[in-house]
């Protein structure tokens, strides 16, 4: 009986603490929305663009009207198939509601461009089986800085050619592998800013070559960059190291580490595309400030 009473007291204490925290405590952890939608937003267009002899495809959502509008090119992560549609669904409406075009080109081997080439995850796994982690890391870096960067830049060229887009107000954004792509794309030019969400968080510790390449890349970037992650992501080193490197160069750079998202490192990594209700205003304010300096926020 005493044990049951003690258990009841513990439950009551927990309930009281939750109520009190809801009334005014600082949030120290966020969770994915319980009613997360997986449906592509109404009005989404499927578009095609060329990279040499390849035909690639992407998803586009834009504000009503003829524009021209500022735009975000979103670089998706490494998930196979159309799993990255979830990122588009969660993020695109947020930007479009604030007057931004949102374009997510699918790189070769994934999603709408699945038939355009091999899936990068399969290529990395094949290299790992043949030569171990070092070989896998080498293939990952090679593909991200060649084929996949070319796909991104082909998508950028297509976006720059659209009459409804302000070609001098296009920002690169990306999560995970796409965060790496956002950095590499910003290095090559054509963007007004870049946002790297969780780029290289899973790969940083196991790929010295990737670390060195990104550290050198950010020192050549001349546009502002925002790095962000949740504190329970796999590794916060990419954000901290790359931020410091850009700071040393005197290039405008910002970083944000948000409270934990969910319970696991995998949850924390998904914050980049599932936590837009938390980081959305911060990212939009950053982009308006650096890409549209004369537009009221």
Backbone as CSV, one residue per row, in Angstrom:
resi,resn,N_x,N_y,N_z,CA_x,CA_y,CA_z,C_x,C_y,C_z
1,UNK,0.831,-1.205,0.000,0.000,0.000,0.000,0.866,1.256,0.000
2,UNK,1.940,1.230,0.820,2.831,2.388,0.884,3.496,2.620,-0.467
3,UNK,3.876,1.518,-1.131,4.526,1.657,-2.430,3.572,2.259,-3.447
4,UNK,2.285,1.839,-3.412,1.300,2.385,-4.343,1.104,3.874,-4.091
5,UNK,1.034,4.254,-2.793,0.853,5.661,-2.443,2.046,6.491,-2.927
6,UNK,3.254,5.941,-2.774,4.451,6.646,-3.225,4.436,6.833,-4.739
7,UNK,3.967,5.801,-5.447,3.902,5.895,-6.900,2.917,6.971,-7.329
8,UNK,1.768,7.032,-6.634,0.764,8.053,-6.940,1.335,9.449,-6.705
9,UNK,2.087,9.605,-5.598,2.692,10.901,-5.295,3.673,11.321,-6.397
10,UNK,4.440,10.362,-6.901,5.401,10.665,-7.962,4.688,11.134,-9.227
11,UNK,3.593,10.433,-9.581,2.830,10.803,-10.769,2.250,12.201,-10.615
12,UNK,1.674,12.478,-9.426,1.091,13.799,-9.175,2.154,14.891,-9.244
13,UNK,3.329,14.589,-8.707,4.414,15.573,-8.745,4.844,15.859,-10.178
14,UNK,4.874,14.803,-11.004,5.250,14.980,-12.404,4.229,15.840,-13.129
15,UNK,2.941,15.564,-12.871,1.882,16.344,-13.507,1.983,17.809,-13.117
16,UNK,2.199,18.051,-11.830,2.310,19.430,-11.360,3.497,20.122,-12.016
17,UNK,4.637,19.419,-12.124,5.825,20.030,-12.718,5.603,20.365,-14.185
18,UNK,4.878,19.480,-14.899,4.583,19.739,-16.301,3.688,20.959,-16.441
19,UNK,2.644,21.032,-15.592,1.727,22.172,-15.639,2.465,23.465,-15.345
20,UNK,3.306,23.436,-14.326,4.075,24.637,-13.979,4.984,25.035,-15.127
21,UNK,5.635,24.041,-15.754,6.545,24.345,-16.847,5.794,24.924,-18.032
22,UNK,4.609,24.356,-18.315,3.809,24.894,-19.404,3.412,26.334,-19.127
23,UNK,3.327,26.661,-17.867,2.929,28.019,-17.498,4.071,29.017,-17.632
24,UNK,5.309,28.551,-17.748,6.357,29.554,-17.864,7.781,29.079,-17.907
25,UNK,8.063,27.799,-17.890,9.458,27.339,-17.919,10.058,27.532,-19.315
26,UNK,11.356,27.687,-19.376,12.047,27.730,-20.654,12.018,26.332,-21.276
27,UNK,11.723,26.274,-22.580,11.703,24.984,-23.245,13.116,24.442,-23.348
28,UNK,13.339,23.199,-22.906,14.655,22.603,-23.053,14.613,21.398,-23.982
29,UNK,13.456,21.140,-24.583,13.337,20.048,-25.539,12.075,20.259,-26.368
30,UNK,12.174,19.980,-27.656,11.018,20.046,-28.551,10.724,18.656,-29.094
31,UNK,9.502,18.481,-29.602,9.111,17.193,-30.155,8.427,17.393,-31.507
32,UNK,8.531,16.387,-32.388,7.839,16.490,-33.679,6.337,16.651,-33.476
33,UNK,5.698,17.323,-34.420,4.252,17.505,-34.339,3.552,16.157,-34.386
34,UNK,2.535,16.014,-33.559,1.809,14.734,-33.501,1.021,14.487,-34.781
35,UNK,0.591,15.558,-35.454,-0.244,15.428,-36.650,0.529,15.795,-37.910
36,UNK,1.794,15.397,-37.963,2.665,15.735,-39.084,2.085,15.226,-40.402
37,UNK,1.938,16.128,-41.362,1.355,15.770,-42.652,2.418,15.236,-43.592
38,UNK,2.040,14.280,-44.416,2.954,13.754,-45.427,2.451,14.065,-46.839
39,UNK,1.377,14.838,-46.945,0.796,15.158,-48.248,1.482,16.376,-48.851
40,UNK,1.798,16.290,-50.126,2.404,17.423,-50.832,1.420,18.588,-50.827
41,UNK,1.872,19.800,-50.516,0.956,20.949,-50.436,0.228,21.199,-51.759
42,UNK,-1.011,21.650,-51.651,-1.785,22.009,-52.832,-1.062,23.118,-53.585
43,UNK,-1.089,23.033,-54.897,-0.438,24.046,-55.721,0.992,23.705,-56.082
44,UNK,1.525,22.603,-55.560,2.897,22.210,-55.869,3.010,21.792,-57.336
45,UNK,4.046,22.272,-57.997,4.303,21.917,-59.388,5.485,20.962,-59.459
46,UNK,5.423,20.025,-60.394,6.571,19.183,-60.708,7.228,19.745,-61.951
47,UNK,8.508,20.071,-61.842,9.208,20.706,-62.963,10.383,19.840,-63.385
48,UNK,10.859,20.075,-64.597,11.993,19.339,-65.137,13.105,20.314,-65.508
49,UNK,14.350,19.864,-65.362,15.487,20.682,-65.763,16.608,19.746,-66.199
50,UNK,17.531,20.275,-66.973,18.579,19.444,-67.558,19.913,19.664,-66.879
51,UNK,20.679,18.579,-66.769,22.089,18.656,-66.396,22.846,17.843,-67.435
52,UNK,23.366,18.524,-68.442,23.991,17.806,-69.543,22.966,16.918,-70.225
53,UNK,23.269,15.637,-70.293,22.359,14.702,-70.932,21.296,14.138,-70.000
54,UNK,21.313,14.557,-68.737,20.339,14.052,-67.766,19.124,14.966,-67.690
55,UNK,17.967,14.368,-67.510,16.756,15.133,-67.205,16.414,14.875,-65.746
56,UNK,16.404,15.929,-64.964,16.115,15.847,-63.539,14.796,16.540,-63.252
57,UNK,14.237,16.275,-62.087,12.927,16.816,-61.748,12.951,17.378,-60.326
58,UNK,12.011,18.247,-60.040,11.928,18.830,-58.710,10.531,19.284,-58.381
59,UNK,10.358,19.681,-57.147,9.079,20.191,-56.653,9.192,21.697,-56.443
60,UNK,8.144,22.413,-56.844,8.149,23.867,-56.770,6.826,24.350,-56.185
61,UNK,6.930,25.247,-55.215,5.741,25.910,-54.671,6.040,27.397,-54.657
62,UNK,5.087,28.206,-55.130,5.340,29.644,-55.190,4.134,30.440,-54.736
63,UNK,4.385,31.683,-54.348,3.264,32.531,-53.915,2.349,32.854,-55.097
64,UNK,1.170,33.310,-54.787,0.262,33.757,-55.842,0.791,35.046,-56.458
65,UNK,0.493,35.233,-57.717,0.936,36.432,-58.397,2.063,36.131,-59.360
66,UNK,2.490,37.170,-60.068,3.505,36.993,-61.104,4.918,37.240,-60.608
67,UNK,5.044,37.850,-59.440,6.376,38.123,-58.911,6.996,39.345,-59.568
68,UNK,8.325,39.393,-59.644,9.241,38.332,-59.221,9.408,38.264,-57.704
69,UNK,9.703,37.048,-57.226,9.839,36.779,-55.800,11.257,36.317,-55.471
70,UNK,11.695,36.510,-54.233,12.928,35.839,-53.790,12.666,34.340,-53.733
71,UNK,13.719,33.561,-53.712,13.539,32.106,-53.778,14.553,31.380,-52.907
72,UNK,14.165,30.185,-52.517,15.045,29.261,-51.802,15.192,28.004,-52.648
73,UNK,16.425,27.594,-52.879,16.682,26.282,-53.471,17.055,25.364,-52.317
74,UNK,16.197,24.385,-52.070,16.397,23.488,-50.937,17.060,22.198,-51.390
75,UNK,18.218,21.906,-50.805,18.957,20.677,-51.093,18.549,19.589,-50.094
76,UNK,17.928,18.542,-50.601,17.422,17.478,-49.735,18.556,16.622,-49.181
77,UNK,18.209,15.772,-48.225,19.174,14.878,-47.605,19.381,13.604,-48.394
78,UNK,19.881,12.575,-47.717,20.285,11.344,-48.409,19.216,10.261,-48.405
79,UNK,18.044,10.540,-47.863,17.000,9.512,-47.772,16.635,8.989,-49.161
80,UNK,16.373,7.693,-49.283,16.065,7.115,-50.591,14.657,7.442,-51.064
81,UNK,14.425,7.206,-52.352,13.091,7.378,-52.909,12.556,8.786,-52.712
82,UNK,11.261,8.848,-52.408,10.606,10.151,-52.228,10.470,10.521,-50.753
83,UNK,11.278,9.903,-49.893,11.198,10.211,-48.458,11.452,11.688,-48.185
84,UNK,12.237,12.335,-49.046,12.534,13.750,-48.842,11.343,14.662,-49.127
85,UNK,10.273,14.095,-49.677,9.057,14.893,-49.839,8.574,15.448,-48.504
86,UNK,8.887,14.735,-47.410,8.475,15.204,-46.087,9.101,16.562,-45.774
87,UNK,10.354,16.745,-46.157,11.009,18.032,-45.941,10.289,19.125,-46.728
88,UNK,9.960,18.837,-47.975,9.240,19.816,-48.799,7.896,20.156,-48.169
89,UNK,7.168,19.135,-47.738,5.851,19.334,-47.149,5.914,20.182,-45.883
90,UNK,6.926,19.947,-45.072,7.044,20.658,-43.801,7.554,22.088,-43.945
91,UNK,8.383,22.338,-44.956,9.081,23.615,-45.026,8.526,24.560,-46.085
92,UNK,8.177,24.031,-47.254,7.780,24.895,-48.370,6.659,25.885,-48.026
93,UNK,5.551,25.441,-47.388,4.469,26.393,-47.114,4.896,27.557,-46.222
94,UNK,5.832,27.300,-45.329,6.328,28.341,-44.437,6.955,29.483,-45.233
95,UNK,7.774,29.138,-46.224,8.443,30.158,-47.033,7.465,30.837,-47.996
96,UNK,6.606,30.053,-48.614,5.666,30.614,-49.585,4.715,31.609,-48.905
97,UNK,4.306,31.307,-47.678,3.419,32.215,-46.943,4.078,33.565,-46.691
98,UNK,5.411,33.599,-46.702,6.147,34.845,-46.482,6.672,35.448,-47.790
99,UNK,6.160,34.930,-48.917,6.486,35.546,-50.196,7.709,35.004,-50.904
100,UNK,8.172,33.804,-50.531,9.342,33.191,-51.158,8.930,32.001,-52.023
101,UNK,9.541,31.876,-53.185,9.427,30.658,-53.982,10.272,29.579,-53.293
102,UNK,9.771,28.354,-53.288,10.507,27.242,-52.673,10.657,26.135,-53.703
103,UNK,11.911,25.836,-54.028,12.218,24.847,-55.061,13.116,23.761,-54.481
104,UNK,12.685,22.509,-54.602,13.501,21.379,-54.155,13.810,20.497,-55.355
105,UNK,14.992,20.682,-55.974,15.379,19.798,-57.074,15.821,18.447,-56.534
106,UNK,15.336,17.400,-57.138,15.799,16.060,-56.760,17.060,15.740,-57.550
107,UNK,18.136,15.412,-56.817,19.377,15.039,-57.475,19.281,13.597,-57.991
108,UNK,20.175,13.260,-58.875,20.144,11.937,-59.528,20.067,10.796,-58.514
109,UNK,19.254,9.803,-58.856,19.157,8.606,-58.028,18.174,8.695,-56.885
110,UNK,17.515,9.845,-56.715,16.599,10.015,-55.588,15.278,10.637,-56.053
111,UNK,14.205,10.197,-55.409,12.897,10.803,-55.625,12.485,10.865,-57.075
112,UNK,12.080,12.064,-57.517,11.593,12.244,-58.882,12.693,12.054,-59.920
113,UNK,13.952,12.103,-59.490,15.082,11.899,-60.407,15.743,10.535,-60.203
114,UNK,14.979,9.602,-59.660,15.527,8.285,-59.325,16.124,7.577,-60.525
115,UNK,15.517,7.759,-61.698,15.973,7.040,-62.885,17.172,7.702,-63.569
116,UNK,17.606,8.849,-63.070,18.681,9.596,-63.732,20.077,9.106,-63.357
117,UNK,20.163,8.205,-62.402,21.474,7.712,-62.005,21.381,6.857,-60.767
118,UNK,22.497,6.295,-60.317,22.473,5.448,-59.123,22.220,6.260,-57.864
119,UNK,21.633,5.621,-56.885,21.361,6.257,-55.589,22.665,6.398,-54.811
120,UNK,22.940,7.584,-54.301,24.201,7.853,-53.624,24.417,6.928,-52.418
121,UNK,23.342,6.590,-51.726,23.470,5.685,-50.587,23.967,4.313,-50.993
122,UNK,23.497,3.827,-52.149,23.960,2.533,-52.656,25.433,2.597,-53.052
123,UNK,25.842,3.702,-53.651,27.233,3.858,-54.074,28.167,3.886,-52.865
124,UNK,27.752,4.565,-51.826,28.565,4.630,-50.603,28.655,3.258,-49.943
125,UNK,27.524,2.562,-49.883,27.513,1.228,-49.269,28.356,0.239,-50.071
126,UNK,28.317,0.332,-51.401,29.133,-0.539,-52.242,30.620,-0.310,-51.958
127,UNK,31.001,0.955,-51.807,32.401,1.274,-51.514,32.798,0.773,-50.129
128,UNK,31.879,0.868,-49.172,32.178,0.400,-47.815,32.429,-1.101,-47.799
129,UNK,31.623,-1.834,-48.537,31.799,-3.287,-48.580,33.107,-3.681,-49.255
130,UNK,33.512,-2.881,-50.229,34.733,-3.210,-50.963,35.994,-2.735,-50.262
131,UNK,35.918,-1.583,-49.589,37.141,-1.016,-49.041,37.040,-0.422,-47.657
132,UNK,35.908,-0.620,-46.982,35.767,-0.126,-45.618,35.314,1.323,-45.541
133,UNK,35.365,1.874,-44.331,34.834,3.213,-44.075,35.588,4.300,-44.831
134,UNK,36.892,4.135,-44.960,37.678,5.152,-45.671,37.256,5.244,-47.130
135,UNK,37.037,4.098,-47.758,36.599,4.087,-49.155,35.200,4.675,-49.286
136,UNK,34.328,4.361,-48.331,32.971,4.905,-48.359,32.995,6.419,-48.239
137,UNK,33.824,6.940,-47.326,33.920,8.383,-47.134,34.440,9.069,-48.395
138,UNK,35.378,8.413,-49.081,35.938,8.990,-50.307,34.888,9.083,-51.404
139,UNK,34.063,8.051,-51.537,32.996,8.065,-52.547,31.950,9.116,-52.198
140,UNK,31.589,9.213,-50.931,30.625,10.213,-50.507,31.097,11.617,-50.900
141,UNK,32.331,11.950,-50.554,32.854,13.276,-50.859,32.930,13.504,-52.364
142,UNK,33.407,12.506,-53.088,33.528,12.666,-54.548,32.179,12.956,-55.186
143,UNK,31.155,12.203,-54.809,29.834,12.390,-55.419,29.210,13.730,-55.022
144,UNK,29.376,14.118,-53.772,28.764,15.365,-53.318,29.401,16.592,-53.965
145,UNK,30.700,16.506,-54.269,31.364,17.679,-54.841,31.434,17.644,-56.369
146,UNK,30.913,16.566,-56.979,30.907,16.484,-58.448,29.475,16.313,-58.954
147,UNK,29.020,15.084,-59.104,27.713,14.826,-59.710,26.587,15.565,-58.994
148,UNK,26.571,15.471,-57.692,25.442,16.053,-56.952,25.527,17.574,-56.888
149,UNK,26.716,18.110,-56.842,26.854,19.567,-56.925,26.439,20.047,-58.309
150,UNK,26.818,19.313,-59.350,26.394,19.678,-60.704,24.878,19.672,-60.823
151,UNK,24.226,18.680,-60.205,22.761,18.624,-60.235,22.158,19.848,-59.546
152,UNK,22.732,20.207,-58.377,22.238,21.387,-57.674,22.382,22.641,-58.525
153,UNK,23.550,22.824,-59.096,23.807,24.046,-59.865,22.985,24.095,-61.152
154,UNK,22.644,22.938,-61.691,21.734,22.907,-62.845,20.336,23.339,-62.422
155,UNK,19.927,22.915,-61.220,18.652,23.370,-60.692,18.654,24.872,-60.443
156,UNK,19.788,25.383,-59.957,19.914,26.828,-59.737,19.804,27.580,-61.062
157,UNK,20.468,27.089,-62.097,20.405,27.751,-63.404,18.968,27.787,-63.915
158,UNK,18.240,26.684,-63.724,16.834,26.660,-64.136,16.039,27.705,-63.358
159,UNK,16.254,27.776,-62.058,15.515,28.710,-61.208,15.833,30.159,-61.585
160,UNK,17.097,30.436,-61.871,17.495,31.786,-62.260,16.818,32.230,-63.557
161,UNK,16.437,31.268,-64.374,15.820,31.595,-65.654,14.324,31.809,-65.613
162,UNK,13.714,31.669,-64.436,12.267,31.817,-64.322,11.888,33.284,-64.100
163,UNK,10.913,33.753,-64.869,10.512,35.164,-64.804,9.928,35.544,-63.450
164,UNK,9.439,34.566,-62.695,8.803,34.874,-61.410,9.814,34.888,-60.253
165,UNK,11.099,34.750,-60.563,12.147,34.703,-59.539,13.095,35.888,-59.690
166,UNK,13.450,36.502,-58.555,14.503,37.524,-58.537,15.845,36.797,-58.491
167,UNK,16.547,36.772,-59.574,17.735,35.938,-59.685,18.851,36.365,-58.744
168,UNK,18.810,37.614,-58.248,19.836,38.053,-57.301,19.411,37.841,-55.855
169,UNK,18.251,37.196,-55.648,17.753,36.927,-54.303,17.362,35.459,-54.171
170,UNK,18.297,34.588,-54.511,18.100,33.143,-54.366,19.060,32.642,-53.295
171,UNK,18.526,31.964,-52.299,19.328,31.426,-51.201,19.406,29.908,-51.301
172,UNK,20.544,29.365,-50.909,20.711,27.914,-50.811,20.369,27.481,-49.389
173,UNK,19.684,26.357,-49.279,19.305,25.808,-47.979,19.430,24.306,-48.129
174,UNK,19.709,23.602,-47.050,19.764,22.154,-47.148,19.942,21.493,-45.806
175,UNK,19.519,20.232,-45.726,19.671,19.453,-44.500,20.520,18.219,-44.753
176,UNK,21.366,17.874,-43.779,22.198,16.668,-43.838,23.104,16.703,-45.082
177,UNK,23.015,15.717,-45.974,23.792,15.793,-47.217,23.479,17.102,-47.933
178,UNK,22.238,17.538,-47.843,21.842,18.786,-48.484,22.465,20.007,-47.826
179,UNK,22.762,19.915,-46.532,23.475,21.000,-45.869,24.888,21.132,-46.423
180,UNK,25.527,19.976,-46.667,26.834,19.977,-47.314,26.727,20.627,-48.689
181,UNK,25.680,20.234,-49.438,25.477,20.798,-50.772,25.251,22.314,-50.724
182,UNK,24.551,22.784,-49.701,24.315,24.233,-49.579,25.638,24.977,-49.431
183,UNK,26.551,24.412,-48.643,27.879,25.018,-48.473,28.655,24.986,-49.784
184,UNK,28.677,23.839,-50.457,29.415,23.717,-51.708,28.827,24.617,-52.787
185,UNK,27.499,24.739,-52.803,26.859,25.622,-53.770,27.174,27.083,-53.510
186,UNK,27.175,27.470,-52.239,27.489,28.857,-51.879,28.928,29.196,-52.255
187,UNK,29.816,28.221,-52.140,31.209,28.448,-52.528,31.315,28.758,-54.014
188,UNK,30.505,28.089,-54.819,30.564,28.263,-56.272,29.923,29.570,-56.730
189,UNK,29.034,30.153,-55.919,28.439,31.434,-56.273,27.038,31.302,-56.832
190,UNK,26.376,32.455,-57.005,25.025,32.472,-57.552,23.949,32.591,-56.500
191,UNK,24.321,32.515,-55.239,23.363,32.620,-54.147,23.601,33.908,-53.357
192,UNK,22.523,34.417,-52.735,22.663,35.593,-51.873,23.012,35.196,-50.447
193,UNK,22.818,33.944,-50.094,23.098,33.444,-48.740,22.946,31.932,-48.763
194,UNK,23.335,31.299,-47.655,23.165,29.854,-47.518,22.772,29.520,-46.091
195,UNK,21.988,28.448,-45.963,21.598,27.925,-44.657,21.945,26.440,-44.639
196,UNK,22.807,26.067,-43.711,23.254,24.683,-43.566,22.658,24.131,-42.278
197,UNK,21.721,23.200,-42.429,21.061,22.583,-41.281,21.547,21.148,-41.141
198,UNK,22.371,20.903,-40.136,22.852,19.546,-39.825,23.751,18.950,-40.888
199,UNK,24.335,19.766,-41.738,25.239,19.244,-42.750,26.430,18.518,-42.133
200,UNK,26.685,17.310,-42.600,27.834,16.487,-42.190,27.768,15.994,-40.748
201,UNK,26.636,16.119,-40.100,26.552,15.696,-38.695,26.807,14.204,-38.510
202,UNK,26.402,13.402,-39.488,26.627,11.955,-39.392,27.989,11.539,-39.939
203,UNK,28.609,12.387,-40.726,29.822,11.997,-41.437,31.093,12.617,-40.874
204,UNK,30.954,13.645,-40.062,32.092,14.453,-39.633,33.197,13.618,-38.974
205,UNK,32.807,12.786,-38.030,33.799,12.037,-37.255,34.527,10.990,-38.086
206,UNK,33.875,10.448,-39.099,34.445,9.331,-39.853,35.104,9.745,-41.161
207,UNK,35.069,11.042,-41.487,35.609,11.468,-42.775,36.493,12.703,-42.642
208,UNK,37.778,12.506,-42.329,38.693,13.643,-42.257,38.752,14.441,-43.559
209,UNK,38.647,13.753,-44.684,38.709,14.448,-45.977,37.524,15.396,-46.143
210,UNK,36.346,14.953,-45.723,35.168,15.817,-45.795,35.336,17.020,-44.877
211,UNK,35.844,16.790,-43.677,36.074,17.894,-42.740,37.006,18.933,-43.359
212,UNK,38.102,18.458,-43.923,39.074,19.384,-44.505,38.483,20.133,-45.698
213,UNK,37.725,19.403,-46.512,37.154,20.021,-47.708,36.151,21.111,-47.325
214,UNK,35.289,20.835,-46.371,34.293,21.829,-45.967,34.953,23.021,-45.278
215,UNK,35.958,22.755,-44.464,36.661,23.850,-43.785,37.307,24.786,-44.803
216,UNK,37.838,24.218,-45.882,38.421,25.047,-46.938,37.335,25.751,-47.747
217,UNK,36.216,25.059,-47.989,35.124,25.638,-48.778,34.544,26.879,-48.119
218,UNK,34.278,26.795,-46.813,33.629,27.935,-46.163,34.538,29.160,-46.141
219,UNK,35.846,28.952,-46.189,36.768,30.093,-46.217,36.733,30.812,-47.563
220,UNK,36.177,30.157,-48.577,36.068,30.786,-49.901,34.687,31.364,-50.165
221,UNK,33.747,31.145,-49.259,32.398,31.681,-49.423,32.413,33.181,-49.117
222,UNK,31.692,33.956,-49.929,31.662,35.410,-49.723,30.284,35.922,-49.331
223,UNK,29.284,35.040,-49.260,27.937,35.448,-48.854,27.659,34.962,-47.431
224,UNK,26.712,35.576,-46.732,26.402,35.160,-45.362,25.875,33.726,-45.297
225,UNK,26.235,33.048,-44.228,25.791,31.670,-44.003,25.245,31.547,-42.583
226,UNK,24.163,30.791,-42.444,23.609,30.427,-41.141,23.743,28.924,-40.971
227,UNK,24.372,28.499,-39.891,24.458,27.082,-39.522,23.523,26.837,-38.350
228,UNK,22.716,25.758,-38.406,21.924,25.434,-37.225,21.731,23.932,-37.077
229,UNK,21.581,23.523,-35.809,21.316,22.133,-35.443,20.553,22.107,-34.124
230,UNK,19.952,20.966,-33.823,19.426,20.703,-32.486,20.556,20.125,-31.651
231,UNK,20.546,20.391,-30.348,21.680,20.000,-29.515,21.848,18.493,-29.380
232,UNK,20.813,17.701,-29.723,20.953,16.246,-29.674,21.159,15.632,-31.056
233,UNK,21.602,16.440,-32.008,22.002,15.912,-33.314,23.232,15.013,-33.121
234,UNK,23.596,14.275,-34.153,24.699,13.320,-34.035,26.006,13.978,-33.595
235,UNK,26.306,15.145,-34.162,27.586,15.798,-33.887,27.416,17.285,-34.165
236,UNK,27.733,18.121,-33.198,27.625,19.566,-33.362,28.918,20.179,-33.903
237,UNK,29.936,19.378,-34.073,31.227,19.901,-34.537,31.138,20.622,-35.877
238,UNK,30.382,20.112,-36.870,30.350,20.832,-38.146,29.907,22.283,-37.994
239,UNK,28.840,22.509,-37.259,28.355,23.876,-37.061,29.408,24.731,-36.377
240,UNK,29.997,24.214,-35.316,30.943,25.013,-34.535,32.239,25.272,-35.299
241,UNK,32.766,24.252,-35.963,34.041,24.399,-36.665,33.892,25.288,-37.895
242,UNK,32.847,25.066,-38.688,32.675,25.842,-39.907,32.303,27.289,-39.594
243,UNK,31.514,27.489,-38.550,31.210,28.849,-38.098,32.504,29.578,-37.724
244,UNK,33.358,28.921,-36.963,34.613,29.539,-36.521,35.518,29.865,-37.706
245,UNK,35.538,28.972,-38.706,36.386,29.203,-39.881,35.923,30.435,-40.654
246,UNK,34.618,30.576,-40.823,34.108,31.752,-41.526,34.320,33.020,-40.718
247,UNK,34.180,32.891,-39.416,34.398,34.035,-38.530,35.830,34.535,-38.674
248,UNK,36.764,33.621,-38.743,38.176,33.972,-38.914,38.412,34.745,-40.202
249,UNK,37.661,34.370,-41.250,37.824,35.029,-42.537,37.130,36.392,-42.578
250,UNK,36.290,36.663,-41.587,35.575,37.929,-41.569,34.324,37.944,-42.425
251,UNK,33.868,36.765,-42.849,32.642,36.658,-43.644,31.440,36.624,-42.706
252,UNK,30.360,37.328,-43.039,29.168,37.296,-42.178,28.668,35.863,-41.979
253,UNK,28.538,35.449,-40.736,28.134,34.078,-40.437,27.403,34.054,-39.102
254,UNK,26.421,33.177,-39.001,25.665,33.015,-37.764,25.503,31.530,-37.477
255,UNK,25.320,31.198,-36.218,25.033,29.814,-35.846,24.006,29.780,-34.728
256,UNK,23.194,28.731,-34.750,22.214,28.533,-33.693,22.177,27.044,-33.335
257,UNK,22.275,26.764,-32.051,22.083,25.398,-31.559,20.825,25.432,-30.705
258,UNK,19.811,24.741,-31.179,18.507,24.756,-30.524,18.430,23.651,-29.460
259,UNK,17.476,23.775,-28.535,17.264,22.691,-27.571,16.997,21.361,-28.274
260,UNK,17.179,20.288,-27.536,17.009,18.945,-28.100,15.640,18.794,-28.753
261,UNK,15.610,17.970,-29.805,14.387,17.700,-30.556,14.128,16.203,-30.484
262,UNK,13.033,15.813,-29.855,12.777,14.389,-29.663,13.716,13.814,-28.617
263,UNK,13.954,12.508,-28.695,14.710,11.816,-27.655,16.053,11.263,-28.112
264,UNK,16.214,11.030,-29.402,17.415,10.360,-29.896,18.229,11.284,-30.799
265,UNK,19.430,10.835,-31.143,20.248,11.583,-32.099,19.584,11.628,-33.468
266,UNK,18.911,10.548,-33.834,18.180,10.535,-35.105,17.071,11.582,-35.087
267,UNK,16.365,11.688,-33.972,15.346,12.742,-33.840,15.990,14.115,-33.989
268,UNK,17.124,14.299,-33.308,17.807,15.584,-33.377,18.227,15.928,-34.790
269,UNK,18.633,14.926,-35.542,19.039,15.149,-36.927,17.833,15.535,-37.788
270,UNK,16.665,15.010,-37.454,15.468,15.312,-38.243,14.911,16.705,-37.961
271,UNK,15.452,17.375,-36.939,15.013,18.731,-36.602,15.108,19.662,-37.802
272,UNK,16.087,19.420,-38.651,16.303,20.282,-39.814,15.090,20.331,-40.733
273,UNK,14.316,19.245,-40.807,13.144,19.254,-41.684,11.823,18.996,-40.944
274,UNK,11.903,18.659,-39.662,10.665,18.428,-38.911,10.422,19.488,-37.840
275,UNK,11.383,20.375,-37.649,11.263,21.386,-36.595,11.069,22.794,-37.111
276,UNK,10.479,22.940,-38.295,10.364,24.272,-38.901,9.520,25.230,-38.068
277,UNK,8.622,24.691,-37.240,7.830,25.574,-36.378,8.703,26.243,-35.318
278,UNK,9.880,25.661,-35.063,10.821,26.210,-34.076,11.800,27.173,-34.740
279,UNK,12.431,26.723,-35.834,13.488,27.535,-36.447,13.008,28.427,-37.577
280,UNK,11.777,28.266,-38.021,11.295,28.960,-39.213,11.493,30.466,-39.204
281,UNK,11.048,31.126,-38.146,11.174,32.583,-38.099,12.628,33.030,-38.082
282,UNK,13.480,32.296,-37.382,14.897,32.656,-37.330,15.526,32.608,-38.722
283,UNK,15.229,31.544,-39.466,15.812,31.392,-40.796,15.266,32.454,-41.745
284,UNK,13.967,32.682,-41.695,13.375,33.687,-42.581,13.902,35.084,-42.276
285,UNK,14.023,35.407,-41.010,14.555,36.719,-40.642,15.996,36.880,-41.115
286,UNK,16.777,35.824,-41.001,18.152,35.857,-41.498,18.167,36.121,-43.001
287,UNK,17.363,35.390,-43.756,17.372,35.520,-45.208,16.858,36.882,-45.659
288,UNK,15.821,37.378,-45.008,15.326,38.712,-45.355,16.403,39.759,-45.080
289,UNK,17.073,39.602,-43.960,18.090,40.585,-43.574,19.258,40.610,-44.556
290,UNK,19.701,39.443,-45.021,20.899,39.410,-45.866,20.607,39.403,-47.364
291,UNK,19.425,38.911,-47.757,19.082,38.860,-49.186,18.159,39.982,-49.614
292,UNK,17.384,40.525,-48.680,16.451,41.602,-48.981,16.628,42.727,-47.939
293,UNK,17.775,43.360,-47.924,18.065,44.317,-46.861,17.132,45.513,-46.806
294,UNK,16.429,45.798,-47.904,15.535,46.957,-47.921,14.060,46.571,-47.813
295,UNK,13.823,45.286,-47.513,12.447,44.810,-47.355,12.090,44.780,-45.879
296,UNK,10.964,45.390,-45.454,10.578,45.364,-44.030,10.409,43.933,-43.555
297,UNK,10.912,43.618,-42.344,10.791,42.269,-41.795,9.507,42.118,-41.017
